[in-house]
Amino acid sequence: MNLEMNRSPLRALLIGAAITVGTAYWGFYVYNIALADIWSQTALMRGPLLVLFCLVVANMILRALRPRLHLDQRELLIIYIMVVMGSAINGVGMLGFLVPTIASIQYYSESLSLDRFLPYVPRHLVIHDPEVIEAFHTGGSTAYSLRVLSEWAAPALWWSSFLFVLIFTVLCLQVLVRRQWFRHERLAFPLAYVPLALTEGGGEGLKGKRLFWAGFSLVASVQLYNGLTFYYPMLPYIQVGHIRMEHLKRVWPWSQMGGIHFTFYPFMVGIAYLLSLDISLSVAVFYLLWRPGAELACTMAGWREPDTIGQLGRYPLMDEQGIGAFIGLALVVLWMGRGRFIEAARSALRGWRRDEEEMFSYRSAILGAAAGVAFLIWFMMKMGLALKLAVPILALMLIYCIILSRLVAESGCGYPFIPENGAGETVIFAIGLRNIPIGQLTGVTYLFPVDQYYLDQPAPHQLNAMKMGEASAMPPRHLLLAILLGAVIGLAADWWAQLDIYYRYGADTGKIRDYYPRMGRLVFTYMKGWYEKRSGPDWMMLEGIGFGIGFLILLVKLRATFSWFPFHPLGYLIAGTPTARFLWVPFLLGWLIKLLVTRYGGLTLYRRLIPFFLGVIVGDNVAPAAWGAYGAITGQPTFQFFP
């Protein structure tokens, strides 16, 4: 055991680096070319989870054949963390939308009438050579010519520096909140249980866990069978996933609402089983009250007209309330942790001494965060934003990152959206579009790809990695290496993978899934619409944000004052994001199962069944990911299991 505690991380880092490079290409190819299931986009990424599952199985075989060569739990987790970081950077809200945006404004300038914006494009952040741009969209070429590589070198380096500094800045802030969230508030971290359970004892912990394998086999067999129904339509499909209820749109009262979604995702039911009852119930209740319920009430009161674009189509301002809820929770975090933050500041003043539980000292964290913020503001100003615009946009981006981390850590939030409006869009609408010059509006547009949706934002994965490191007694410096090295290698490998695939297949040929390339066009459609709208400050949006801040703080106060108060503020926060429509049914089922288990079997039965639901979570992710691998190998599209 002592030998394992002192084992160097070098072997794991080398293996992790190799797998991170391979999965950068594989994950992008599987989703975009093979049109198979998603690789990332969920809080517990199914692609990296498949990699970890295969590693654990291989490690168990290796342990039987060559015991001295097997990987221990910490090494497996280091590899997993690196793969997760690389996969996140390759996805939605990171490079996934950014790469096609860099190559698109000149290509679509004529068809979208964008000529007036071209003089204001930040030249160091985009490519300019017409032939290189044309080849990116038409394919049948190569990314390995000197002309292509030299054209992409500067934008890739500039954007990589921005993304890496953003990742590092968030990591510094997470170091400052870690003790408050881990020790004092004791957040649940339900998703950290999954890789920890898989890697226990290097995989040996899974032996003899019949309930785990029962849950895994039950769900995996259903998903493997459902994958067959894609190729053999005569087979009946077992209803799992998004349940379509289109006919309800024509029936009162559903026709008066903005729509109601019914889903059944077993892995989300498994996550809900691991949560406290108040969180899972609150997600369902606030979704029903605040989405279809409030929309129906506003319609009946004459404040809202369904399917209307404009002021009467916006009430009850749930997207705006969602922004306010994120800001409100950030204020609550600052207030509740004020004592700990003051203590961290005093520790920073005393010197560079590092707490043995932290990845680096509080002085390093504070200075690192300050330097990161300064660089990011300078970067935004260099792309055309005024200081008064860059500061609030960056502040809201960091709030989204930190609060999204908290959201995933406390609720497991299987599909981690932020509110519909990114930080840049929120700020420019608050200031008023007519008050923003065209050059600054163009600069904000280029932030859009990394400031929208946040589905693959690395921040929640970094915080989960901290929890996994703590639970496995991983040396903090080893964990820091895994996170930062995973980010650096992931950035390099992800640029390579995307450029290789785009120049082979073409972004505008129909040979690649249109989701990422479409965003490269849509951002400029939005930009053109903003410029033409030229409206003043959006007072309705500010009204919704203000209400969201106040109501979130009120919920926190009610929970602190009345021990019997049944609703958790996270339920309201999630209701203000697109996440809620996917979570409310599975979380309600998970709440009901856990309620019955604890009421009639007590904590003993609840704990006994945890391995079963961990198996459900793993099976519901590994089986669809295996179908994706099959599709990529055979060149056949496969069933889209999620969303």
MARVEXPA-634921 format. One line per 10 residues: number of its first residue (from 1); their letters; for each residue x, y, z of C-alpha. Coordinates in nm, 2 decimals, always signed. Layout:
NUM> A> X,Y,Z ~ ... .
This chain:
1> MNLEMNRSPL> +0.00,+0.00,+0.00 ~ +0.28,+0.24,+0.09 ~ +0.45,+0.17,-0.25 ~ +0.12,+0.26,-0.42 ~ +0.09,+0.58,-0.22 ~ +0.44,+0.69,-0.33 ~ +0.41,+0.58,-0.69 ~ +0.52,+0.83,-0.94 ~ +0.24,+0.97,-1.17 ~ +0.47,+0.96,-1.47 .
11> RALLIGAAIT> +0.34,+0.64,-1.62 ~ -0.02,+0.75,-1.58 ~ +0.05,+1.09,-1.73 ~ +0.22,+0.93,-2.03 ~ -0.07,+0.69,-2.08 ~ -0.32,+0.97,-2.03 ~ -0.14,+1.19,-2.28 ~ -0.16,+0.92,-2.55 ~ -0.52,+0.84,-2.49 ~ -0.62,+1.21,-2.47 .
21> VGTAYWGFYV> -0.46,+1.26,-2.82 ~ -0.64,+0.95,-2.96 ~ -0.98,+1.04,-2.81 ~ -0.96,+1.40,-2.94 ~ -0.98,+1.26,-3.29 ~ -1.20,+0.96,-3.21 ~ -1.46,+1.16,-3.01 ~ -1.49,+1.43,-3.28 ~ -1.51,+1.17,-3.56 ~ -1.77,+0.95,-3.39 .
31> YNIALADIWS> -2.01,+1.24,-3.33 ~ -1.96,+1.45,-3.64 ~ -1.87,+1.21,-3.92 ~ -2.00,+0.87,-3.81 ~ -2.31,+1.05,-3.68 ~ -2.31,+0.83,-3.38 ~ -2.41,+0.91,-3.02 ~ -2.27,+1.21,-2.83 ~ -1.91,+1.18,-2.69 ~ -1.94,+1.46,-2.44 .
41> QTALMRGPLL> -2.21,+1.73,-2.37 ~ -2.33,+1.57,-2.04 ~ -2.20,+1.63,-1.69 ~ -2.07,+1.27,-1.68 ~ -1.92,+1.24,-2.03 ~ -2.01,+0.90,-2.18 ~ -1.71,+0.89,-2.41 ~ -1.45,+0.92,-2.14 ~ -1.66,+0.70,-1.91 ~ -1.64,+0.43,-2.18 .
51> VLFCLVVANM> -1.26,+0.48,-2.19 ~ -1.24,+0.44,-1.82 ~ -1.46,+0.13,-1.82 ~ -1.24,-0.04,-2.08 ~ -0.93,+0.06,-1.89 ~ -1.06,-0.09,-1.57 ~ -1.15,-0.42,-1.75 ~ -0.81,-0.43,-1.92 ~ -0.64,-0.35,-1.58 ~ -0.82,-0.64,-1.41 .
61> ILRALRPRLH> -0.69,-0.87,-1.68 ~ -0.34,-0.73,-1.65 ~ -0.35,-0.77,-1.27 ~ -0.43,-1.14,-1.32 ~ -0.15,-1.19,-1.57 ~ +0.12,-0.94,-1.45 ~ +0.03,-0.81,-1.11 ~ +0.33,-0.58,-1.08 ~ +0.23,-0.39,-1.39 ~ -0.13,-0.31,-1.30 .
71> LDQRELLIIY> -0.25,+0.05,-1.25 ~ -0.38,+0.16,-0.91 ~ -0.68,+0.38,-0.85 ~ -0.50,+0.71,-0.86 ~ -0.33,+0.63,-1.19 ~ -0.66,+0.53,-1.35 ~ -0.82,+0.85,-1.22 ~ -0.53,+1.06,-1.36 ~ -0.58,+0.91,-1.70 ~ -0.96,+0.96,-1.68 .
81> IMVVMGSAIN> -0.92,+1.33,-1.57 ~ -0.69,+1.40,-1.86 ~ -0.93,+1.24,-2.11 ~ -1.22,+1.44,-1.96 ~ -1.03,+1.77,-1.99 ~ -0.94,+1.70,-2.35 ~ -1.29,+1.59,-2.44 ~ -1.44,+1.90,-2.27 ~ -1.22,+2.14,-2.47 ~ -1.32,+1.97,-2.79 .
91> GVGMLGFLVP> -1.70,+2.02,-2.73 ~ -1.99,+2.26,-2.70 ~ -1.90,+2.60,-2.56 ~ -1.53,+2.55,-2.63 ~ -1.35,+2.46,-2.96 ~ -1.66,+2.29,-3.10 ~ -1.83,+2.61,-3.20 ~ -1.52,+2.82,-3.21 ~ -1.32,+2.66,-3.50 ~ -1.60,+2.69,-3.76 .
101> TIASIQYYSE> -1.66,+3.05,-3.65 ~ -1.30,+3.15,-3.71 ~ -1.33,+3.04,-4.07 ~ -1.68,+3.16,-4.16 ~ -1.73,+3.54,-4.18 ~ -1.55,+3.58,-4.51 ~ -1.71,+3.26,-4.65 ~ -2.07,+3.38,-4.57 ~ -2.01,+3.75,-4.61 ~ -2.20,+3.77,-4.94 .
111> SLSLDRFLPY> -2.48,+3.54,-4.87 ~ -2.55,+3.69,-4.52 ~ -2.47,+4.05,-4.62 ~ -2.19,+4.09,-4.37 ~ -1.96,+4.32,-4.56 ~ -2.01,+4.61,-4.32 ~ -1.87,+4.41,-4.04 ~ -1.55,+4.29,-4.21 ~ -1.33,+4.60,-4.12 ~ -1.40,+4.54,-3.75 .
121> VPRHLVIHDP> -1.32,+4.17,-3.74 ~ -1.02,+4.11,-3.50 ~ -0.77,+4.00,-3.76 ~ -0.54,+3.81,-3.53 ~ -0.82,+3.58,-3.42 ~ -0.94,+3.46,-3.77 ~ -0.80,+3.32,-4.09 ~ -0.79,+3.53,-4.41 ~ -0.65,+3.33,-4.70 ~ -0.95,+3.28,-4.94 .
131> EVIEAFHTGG> -0.82,+2.94,-5.06 ~ -0.76,+2.81,-4.71 ~ -1.11,+2.93,-4.61 ~ -1.27,+2.77,-4.92 ~ -1.09,+2.44,-4.86 ~ -1.22,+2.43,-4.49 ~ -1.58,+2.45,-4.61 ~ -1.56,+2.23,-4.93 ~ -1.32,+1.96,-4.80 ~ -1.13,+1.71,-5.02 .
141> STAYSLRVLS> -0.81,+1.88,-4.90 ~ -0.55,+1.84,-4.63 ~ -0.47,+2.04,-4.32 ~ -0.10,+1.95,-4.34 ~ +0.01,+2.19,-4.61 ~ +0.24,+2.48,-4.51 ~ -0.02,+2.73,-4.64 ~ -0.30,+2.59,-4.42 ~ -0.08,+2.55,-4.11 ~ +0.08,+2.89,-4.13 .
151> EWAAPALWWS> -0.27,+3.05,-4.18 ~ -0.41,+2.87,-3.87 ~ -0.11,+2.91,-3.64 ~ -0.18,+3.26,-3.51 ~ -0.55,+3.22,-3.44 ~ -0.50,+2.88,-3.28 ~ -0.23,+3.02,-3.05 ~ -0.43,+3.33,-2.96 ~ -0.75,+3.13,-2.88 ~ -0.56,+2.85,-2.70 .
161> SFLFVLIFTV> -0.40,+3.11,-2.47 ~ -0.75,+3.26,-2.40 ~ -0.91,+2.92,-2.32 ~ -0.61,+2.79,-2.11 ~ -0.60,+3.11,-1.91 ~ -0.98,+3.09,-1.86 ~ -0.94,+2.73,-1.74 ~ -0.66,+2.82,-1.50 ~ -0.84,+3.13,-1.36 ~ -1.14,+2.92,-1.28 .
171> LCLQVLVRRQ> -0.92,+2.66,-1.12 ~ -0.76,+2.93,-0.90 ~ -1.11,+3.04,-0.79 ~ -1.21,+2.68,-0.72 ~ -0.91,+2.64,-0.49 ~ -1.04,+2.94,-0.29 ~ -1.39,+2.79,-0.25 ~ -1.28,+2.43,-0.22 ~ -1.26,+2.41,+0.16 ~ -1.59,+2.59,+0.21 .
181> WFRHERLAFP> -1.77,+2.36,-0.03 ~ -1.60,+2.03,+0.07 ~ -1.56,+2.07,+0.44 ~ -1.82,+2.32,+0.57 ~ -2.11,+2.27,+0.33 ~ -2.03,+1.91,+0.24 ~ -2.16,+1.91,-0.12 ~ -2.27,+1.57,-0.24 ~ -2.06,+1.53,-0.56 ~ -2.28,+1.24,-0.69 .
191> LAYVPLALTE> -2.09,+1.21,-1.02 ~ -1.76,+1.16,-0.85 ~ -1.89,+0.84,-0.70 ~ -1.90,+0.68,-1.05 ~ -1.53,+0.68,-1.15 ~ -1.44,+0.62,-0.78 ~ -1.65,+0.31,-0.77 ~ -1.51,+0.19,-1.11 ~ -1.15,+0.24,-1.01 ~ -1.17,+0.11,-0.65 .
201> GGGEGLKGKR> -0.87,-0.12,-0.60 ~ -0.77,-0.07,-0.96 ~ -1.10,-0.23,-1.06 ~ -1.09,-0.51,-0.81 ~ -1.37,-0.34,-0.61 ~ -1.62,-0.44,-0.88 ~ -1.56,-0.81,-0.83 ~ -1.85,-0.96,-0.64 ~ -2.07,-0.65,-0.65 ~ -2.37,-0.83,-0.79 .
211> LFWAGFSLVA> -2.60,-0.53,-0.75 ~ -2.37,-0.31,-0.95 ~ -2.36,-0.57,-1.23 ~ -2.74,-0.62,-1.21 ~ -2.80,-0.25,-1.26 ~ -2.54,-0.23,-1.53 ~ -2.68,-0.54,-1.72 ~ -3.04,-0.43,-1.69 ~ -2.99,-0.09,-1.85 ~ -2.71,-0.18,-2.09 .
221> SVQLYNGLTF> -2.91,-0.47,-2.23 ~ -3.21,-0.23,-2.30 ~ -2.98,+0.02,-2.47 ~ -2.80,-0.24,-2.67 ~ -3.14,-0.38,-2.79 ~ -3.27,-0.03,-2.87 ~ -2.96,+0.02,-3.08 ~ -3.07,-0.28,-3.29 ~ -3.41,-0.13,-3.35 ~ -3.23,+0.15,-3.55 .
231> YYPMLPYIQV> -3.12,-0.11,-3.80 ~ -3.42,-0.34,-3.77 ~ -3.73,-0.11,-3.75 ~ -3.97,-0.41,-3.72 ~ -3.84,-0.46,-3.37 ~ -4.04,-0.27,-3.10 ~ -3.85,+0.01,-2.94 ~ -3.83,+0.02,-2.55 ~ -3.92,+0.38,-2.47 ~ -3.62,+0.54,-2.31 .
241> GHIRMEHLKR> -3.50,+0.89,-2.36 ~ -3.71,+1.19,-2.49 ~ -4.08,+1.09,-2.51 ~ -4.24,+1.29,-2.78 ~ -4.58,+1.45,-2.69 ~ -4.64,+1.67,-3.00 ~ -5.02,+1.61,-2.99 ~ -5.04,+1.79,-2.66 ~ -4.96,+2.12,-2.83 ~ -5.31,+2.12,-2.98 .
251> VWPWSQMGGI> -5.49,+2.04,-2.65 ~ -5.58,+2.28,-2.38 ~ -5.41,+2.36,-2.14 ~ -5.09,+2.24,-2.30 ~ -5.15,+2.46,-2.60 ~ -5.13,+2.77,-2.38 ~ -4.79,+2.68,-2.25 ~ -4.44,+2.71,-2.40 ~ -4.43,+2.33,-2.41 ~ -4.38,+2.05,-2.16 .
261> HFTFYPFMVG> -4.12,+1.78,-2.20 ~ -4.13,+1.42,-2.08 ~ -3.81,+1.22,-2.06 ~ -3.69,+0.90,-1.91 ~ -3.31,+0.87,-1.88 ~ -3.21,+0.58,-1.65 ~ -2.87,+0.74,-1.57 ~ -3.05,+1.06,-1.45 ~ -3.27,+0.84,-1.23 ~ -2.95,+0.69,-1.08 .
271> IAYLLSLDIS> -2.81,+1.03,-1.02 ~ -3.13,+1.14,-0.84 ~ -3.11,+0.84,-0.61 ~ -2.77,+0.97,-0.48 ~ -2.91,+1.32,-0.41 ~ -3.09,+1.45,-0.11 ~ -3.47,+1.43,-0.14 ~ -3.52,+1.80,-0.13 ~ -3.30,+1.87,-0.44 ~ -3.45,+1.61,-0.66 .
281> LSVAVFYLLW> -3.81,+1.71,-0.56 ~ -3.73,+2.08,-0.60 ~ -3.61,+2.03,-0.96 ~ -3.94,+1.87,-1.06 ~ -4.16,+2.11,-0.86 ~ -3.99,+2.43,-0.98 ~ -3.99,+2.31,-1.34 ~ -4.37,+2.24,-1.33 ~ -4.45,+2.56,-1.15 ~ -4.21,+2.80,-1.33 .
291> RPGAELACTM> -4.22,+2.66,-1.68 ~ -4.56,+2.53,-1.79 ~ -4.74,+2.64,-1.47 ~ -4.63,+3.01,-1.48 ~ -4.66,+3.02,-1.86 ~ -5.02,+2.91,-1.83 ~ -5.09,+3.16,-1.56 ~ -4.94,+3.44,-1.76 ~ -5.14,+3.34,-2.06 ~ -5.46,+3.33,-1.87 .
301> AGWREPDTIG> -5.39,+3.67,-1.72 ~ -5.33,+3.82,-2.06 ~ -4.96,+3.89,-2.00 ~ -4.84,+3.63,-2.26 ~ -4.94,+3.50,-2.60 ~ -4.81,+3.15,-2.68 ~ -4.58,+3.12,-2.99 ~ -4.55,+3.50,-3.01 ~ -4.23,+3.67,-3.09 ~ -4.19,+4.00,-2.89 .
311> QLGRYPLMDE> -4.28,+4.13,-2.55 ~ -4.60,+3.92,-2.50 ~ -4.41,+3.60,-2.58 ~ -4.15,+3.65,-2.31 ~ -4.34,+3.63,-1.98 ~ -4.28,+3.48,-1.72 ~ -3.92,+3.57,-1.81 ~ -3.78,+3.24,-1.70 ~ -3.46,+3.26,-1.90 ~ -3.40,+3.61,-1.75 .
321> QGIGAFIGLA> -3.48,+3.48,-1.40 ~ -3.23,+3.20,-1.46 ~ -2.95,+3.46,-1.52 ~ -3.06,+3.63,-1.20 ~ -3.06,+3.30,-1.01 ~ -2.69,+3.24,-1.11 ~ -2.59,+3.59,-1.00 ~ -2.79,+3.55,-0.68 ~ -2.63,+3.22,-0.59 ~ -2.29,+3.37,-0.66 .
331> LVVLWMGRGR> -2.37,+3.65,-0.40 ~ -2.48,+3.38,-0.16 ~ -2.16,+3.19,-0.21 ~ -1.96,+3.50,-0.14 ~ -2.16,+3.58,+0.18 ~ -2.16,+3.23,+0.32 ~ -1.79,+3.18,+0.26 ~ -1.68,+3.53,+0.36 ~ -1.51,+3.40,+0.67 ~ -1.32,+3.14,+0.48 .
341> FIEAARSALR> -1.22,+3.38,+0.20 ~ -1.09,+3.63,+0.46 ~ -0.89,+3.35,+0.62 ~ -0.75,+3.26,+0.27 ~ -0.65,+3.62,+0.22 ~ -0.47,+3.63,+0.55 ~ -0.29,+3.31,+0.46 ~ -0.19,+3.46,+0.13 ~ -0.04,+3.76,+0.31 ~ +0.16,+3.54,+0.54 .
351> GWRRDEEEMF> +0.35,+3.37,+0.25 ~ +0.36,+3.10,-0.01 ~ +0.30,+2.81,+0.23 ~ +0.06,+2.56,+0.07 ~ -0.21,+2.38,+0.27 ~ -0.14,+2.01,+0.23 ~ -0.49,+1.95,+0.09 ~ -0.46,+2.22,-0.18 ~ -0.30,+2.21,-0.52 ~ -0.12,+2.53,-0.46 .
361> SYRSAILGAA> -0.10,+2.80,-0.19 ~ -0.37,+3.06,-0.14 ~ -0.13,+3.33,-0.24 ~ -0.07,+3.15,-0.57 ~ -0.44,+3.11,-0.62 ~ -0.52,+3.48,-0.56 ~ -0.23,+3.60,-0.77 ~ -0.31,+3.35,-1.04 ~ -0.68,+3.45,-1.05 ~ -0.58,+3.82,-1.06 .
371> AGVAFLIWFM> -0.33,+3.77,-1.34 ~ -0.58,+3.55,-1.53 ~ -0.85,+3.82,-1.50 ~ -0.61,+4.09,-1.62 ~ -0.50,+3.88,-1.92 ~ -0.86,+3.79,-2.02 ~ -0.97,+4.16,-2.00 ~ -0.67,+4.26,-2.21 ~ -0.76,+3.98,-2.46 ~ -1.11,+4.11,-2.49 .
381> MKMGLALKLA> -1.00,+4.47,-2.53 ~ -0.76,+4.36,-2.80 ~ -1.05,+4.20,-2.99 ~ -1.23,+4.53,-2.99 ~ -1.43,+4.55,-2.66 ~ -1.41,+4.86,-2.44 ~ -1.31,+4.81,-2.08 ~ -1.66,+4.89,-1.95 ~ -1.79,+4.61,-2.17 ~ -1.51,+4.35,-2.11 .
391> VPILALMLIY> -1.53,+4.37,-1.73 ~ -1.90,+4.28,-1.68 ~ -1.88,+4.02,-1.96 ~ -1.59,+3.84,-1.79 ~ -1.74,+3.87,-1.45 ~ -2.06,+3.70,-1.57 ~ -1.86,+3.44,-1.75 ~ -1.67,+3.35,-1.43 ~ -2.00,+3.35,-1.24 ~ -2.14,+3.10,-1.49 .
401> CIILSRLVAE> -1.83,+2.88,-1.46 ~ -1.82,+2.87,-1.08 ~ -2.19,+2.84,-1.02 ~ -2.22,+2.57,-1.29 ~ -1.95,+2.38,-1.10 ~ -2.15,+2.41,-0.78 ~ -2.46,+2.31,-0.96 ~ -2.31,+1.98,-1.09 ~ -2.13,+1.92,-0.76 ~ -2.45,+1.95,-0.56 .
411> SGCGYPFIPE> -2.72,+1.81,-0.79 ~ -2.53,+1.60,-1.05 ~ -2.72,+1.80,-1.31 ~ -2.69,+1.54,-1.60 ~ -2.72,+1.80,-1.88 ~ -2.55,+2.11,-1.75 ~ -2.68,+2.42,-1.94 ~ -2.66,+2.78,-1.83 ~ -2.95,+3.01,-1.90 ~ -3.03,+3.07,-2.27 .
421> NGAGETVIFA> -2.83,+3.40,-2.28 ~ -2.45,+3.39,-2.25 ~ -2.26,+3.66,-2.07 ~ -2.19,+3.87,-2.37 ~ -2.55,+3.87,-2.50 ~ -2.68,+3.95,-2.15 ~ -2.45,+4.25,-2.11 ~ -2.51,+4.40,-2.45 ~ -2.88,+4.38,-2.41 ~ -2.86,+4.53,-2.06 .
431> IGLRNIPIGQ> -2.66,+4.82,-2.19 ~ -2.87,+4.86,-2.51 ~ -2.77,+4.76,-2.86 ~ -2.78,+5.12,-2.99 ~ -2.52,+5.22,-2.73 ~ -2.26,+4.97,-2.86 ~ -2.05,+5.06,-3.16 ~ -2.03,+4.82,-3.45 ~ -1.67,+4.72,-3.37 ~ -1.75,+4.62,-3.02 .
441> LTGVTYLFPV> -2.05,+4.43,-3.13 ~ -1.83,+4.24,-3.37 ~ -1.59,+4.16,-3.09 ~ -1.87,+4.03,-2.87 ~ -1.98,+3.81,-3.15 ~ -1.64,+3.63,-3.15 ~ -1.69,+3.55,-2.78 ~ -2.02,+3.39,-2.85 ~ -1.88,+3.04,-2.94 ~ -1.71,+3.01,-2.60 .
451> DQYYLDQPAP> -1.99,+3.19,-2.41 ~ -2.30,+3.00,-2.50 ~ -2.45,+2.68,-2.36 ~ -2.14,+2.58,-2.15 ~ -2.23,+2.21,-2.20 ~ -1.87,+2.11,-2.21 ~ -1.72,+2.39,-2.00 ~ -1.43,+2.22,-1.81 ~ -1.51,+2.39,-1.48 ~ -1.74,+2.13,-1.33 .
461> HQLNAMKMGE> -1.50,+1.85,-1.43 ~ -1.22,+2.03,-1.26 ~ -1.42,+2.05,-0.93 ~ -1.52,+1.68,-0.96 ~ -1.16,+1.60,-1.02 ~ -1.07,+1.77,-0.69 ~ -1.33,+1.55,-0.51 ~ -1.20,+1.24,-0.68 ~ -0.84,+1.33,-0.58 ~ -0.95,+1.39,-0.22 .
471> ASAMPPRHLL> -1.14,+1.06,-0.19 ~ -0.86,+0.86,-0.34 ~ -0.59,+1.03,-0.13 ~ -0.42,+1.15,-0.45 ~ -0.13,+1.40,-0.39 ~ -0.27,+1.74,-0.48 ~ +0.03,+1.82,-0.71 ~ -0.04,+1.50,-0.91 ~ -0.40,+1.61,-0.95 ~ -0.28,+1.96,-1.07 .
481> LAILLGAVIG> -0.06,+1.80,-1.33 ~ -0.35,+1.58,-1.46 ~ -0.58,+1.88,-1.50 ~ -0.33,+2.12,-1.65 ~ -0.15,+1.87,-1.87 ~ -0.49,+1.73,-1.98 ~ -0.59,+2.09,-2.08 ~ -0.26,+2.16,-2.27 ~ -0.25,+1.83,-2.46 ~ -0.62,+1.84,-2.51 .
491> LAADWWAQLD> -0.60,+2.19,-2.67 ~ -0.32,+2.08,-2.91 ~ -0.49,+1.75,-3.00 ~ -0.83,+1.90,-3.04 ~ -0.71,+2.17,-3.29 ~ -0.54,+1.89,-3.49 ~ -0.84,+1.67,-3.49 ~ -1.09,+1.93,-3.60 ~ -0.87,+2.08,-3.87 ~ -0.78,+1.74,-4.01 .
501> IYYRYGADTG> -1.15,+1.64,-4.02 ~ -1.28,+1.97,-4.16 ~ -1.03,+1.98,-4.44 ~ -1.10,+1.61,-4.53 ~ -1.48,+1.63,-4.53 ~ -1.57,+2.00,-4.55 ~ -1.78,+2.20,-4.31 ~ -2.03,+2.29,-4.58 ~ -2.06,+1.96,-4.77 ~ -2.32,+1.77,-4.57 .
511> KIRDYYPRMG> -2.06,+1.50,-4.49 ~ -2.02,+1.63,-4.14 ~ -2.29,+1.68,-3.88 ~ -2.42,+2.03,-3.92 ~ -2.44,+2.12,-3.55 ~ -2.10,+2.27,-3.50 ~ -2.06,+2.43,-3.85 ~ -2.42,+2.58,-3.82 ~ -2.31,+2.77,-3.52 ~ -2.03,+2.92,-3.73 .
521> RLVFTYMKGW> -2.30,+3.08,-3.94 ~ -2.55,+3.16,-3.68 ~ -2.32,+3.38,-3.47 ~ -2.30,+3.62,-3.76 ~ -2.68,+3.60,-3.82 ~ -2.72,+3.71,-3.45 ~ -2.46,+3.98,-3.50 ~ -2.64,+4.12,-3.80 ~ -2.97,+4.11,-3.61 ~ -2.83,+4.29,-3.31 .
531> YEKRSGPDWM> -2.69,+4.56,-3.53 ~ -3.01,+4.61,-3.72 ~ -3.23,+4.60,-3.40 ~ -3.04,+4.89,-3.24 ~ -3.27,+4.88,-2.94 ~ -3.22,+5.05,-2.60 ~ -3.16,+4.88,-2.27 ~ -3.38,+4.57,-2.23 ~ -3.58,+4.66,-1.92 ~ -3.78,+4.34,-1.93 .
541> MLEGIGFGIG> -3.46,+4.14,-1.91 ~ -3.33,+4.34,-1.62 ~ -3.67,+4.30,-1.45 ~ -3.64,+3.92,-1.48 ~ -3.28,+3.92,-1.36 ~ -3.36,+4.14,-1.06 ~ -3.65,+3.91,-0.97 ~ -3.43,+3.60,-1.01 ~ -3.16,+3.74,-0.78 ~ -3.42,+3.83,-0.51 .
551> FLILLVKLRA> -3.61,+3.51,-0.53 ~ -3.30,+3.29,-0.51 ~ -3.18,+3.48,-0.20 ~ -3.53,+3.45,-0.05 ~ -3.52,+3.07,-0.09 ~ -3.18,+3.05,+0.07 ~ -3.31,+3.26,+0.36 ~ -3.63,+3.05,+0.40 ~ -3.42,+2.73,+0.42 ~ -3.18,+2.88,+0.67 .
561> TFSWFPFHPL> -3.47,+3.01,+0.89 ~ -3.72,+2.72,+0.87 ~ -3.59,+2.37,+0.90 ~ -3.91,+2.23,+0.76 ~ -3.90,+2.43,+0.44 ~ -3.90,+2.16,+0.17 ~ -3.76,+2.33,-0.14 ~ -3.40,+2.37,-0.24 ~ -3.28,+2.69,-0.42 ~ -3.10,+2.47,-0.68 .
571> GYLIAGTPTA> -3.44,+2.36,-0.81 ~ -3.53,+2.72,-0.89 ~ -3.19,+2.78,-1.05 ~ -3.22,+2.47,-1.27 ~ -3.57,+2.57,-1.37 ~ -3.42,+2.88,-1.53 ~ -3.21,+2.68,-1.77 ~ -3.29,+2.44,-2.06 ~ -3.16,+2.16,-1.83 ~ -3.49,+2.13,-1.63 .
581> RFLWVPFLLG> -3.69,+1.99,-1.92 ~ -3.45,+1.69,-1.93 ~ -3.42,+1.64,-1.56 ~ -3.77,+1.68,-1.40 ~ -3.92,+1.34,-1.48 ~ -3.60,+1.13,-1.40 ~ -3.54,+1.33,-1.08 ~ -3.91,+1.29,-0.98 ~ -3.88,+0.91,-1.03 ~ -3.54,+0.90,-0.84 .
591> WLIKLLVTRY> -3.70,+1.10,-0.56 ~ -3.99,+0.86,-0.53 ~ -3.77,+0.55,-0.54 ~ -3.54,+0.69,-0.27 ~ -3.84,+0.81,-0.06 ~ -3.99,+0.46,-0.06 ~ -3.66,+0.29,+0.00 ~ -3.57,+0.50,+0.30 ~ -3.92,+0.50,+0.44 ~ -3.96,+0.12,+0.43 .
601> GGLTLYRRLI> -3.60,+0.00,+0.43 ~ -3.42,+0.27,+0.62 ~ -3.06,+0.39,+0.56 ~ -2.94,+0.03,+0.55 ~ -3.14,-0.06,+0.24 ~ -3.06,+0.27,+0.08 ~ -2.69,+0.22,+0.12 ~ -2.72,-0.14,+0.00 ~ -2.88,-0.03,-0.32 ~ -2.63,+0.24,-0.41 .
611> PFFLGVIVGD> -2.41,+0.00,-0.62 ~ -2.72,-0.10,-0.82 ~ -2.79,+0.26,-0.92 ~ -2.42,+0.32,-0.99 ~ -2.45,+0.03,-1.23 ~ -2.75,+0.19,-1.39 ~ -2.56,+0.51,-1.44 ~ -2.26,+0.33,-1.60 ~ -2.47,+0.10,-1.81 ~ -2.68,+0.38,-1.95 .
621> NVAPAAWGAY> -2.36,+0.56,-2.06 ~ -2.13,+0.28,-2.17 ~ -2.38,+0.09,-2.39 ~ -2.47,+0.39,-2.61 ~ -2.10,+0.48,-2.63 ~ -2.02,+0.13,-2.74 ~ -2.28,+0.17,-3.02 ~ -2.11,+0.49,-3.12 ~ -1.78,+0.30,-3.14 ~ -1.95,+0.04,-3.36 .
631> GAITGQPTFQ> -2.08,+0.31,-3.59 ~ -1.74,+0.47,-3.63 ~ -1.57,+0.14,-3.70 ~ -1.83,+0.02,-3.96 ~ -1.90,+0.36,-4.11 ~ -2.27,+0.33,-4.03 ~ -2.48,+0.59,-3.84 ~ -2.63,+0.47,-3.52 ~ -2.92,+0.55,-3.30 ~ -2.90,+0.89,-3.12 .
641> FFP> -2.96,+0.79,-2.76 ~ -2.93,+1.14,-2.61 ~ -3.09,+1.39,-2.59 .
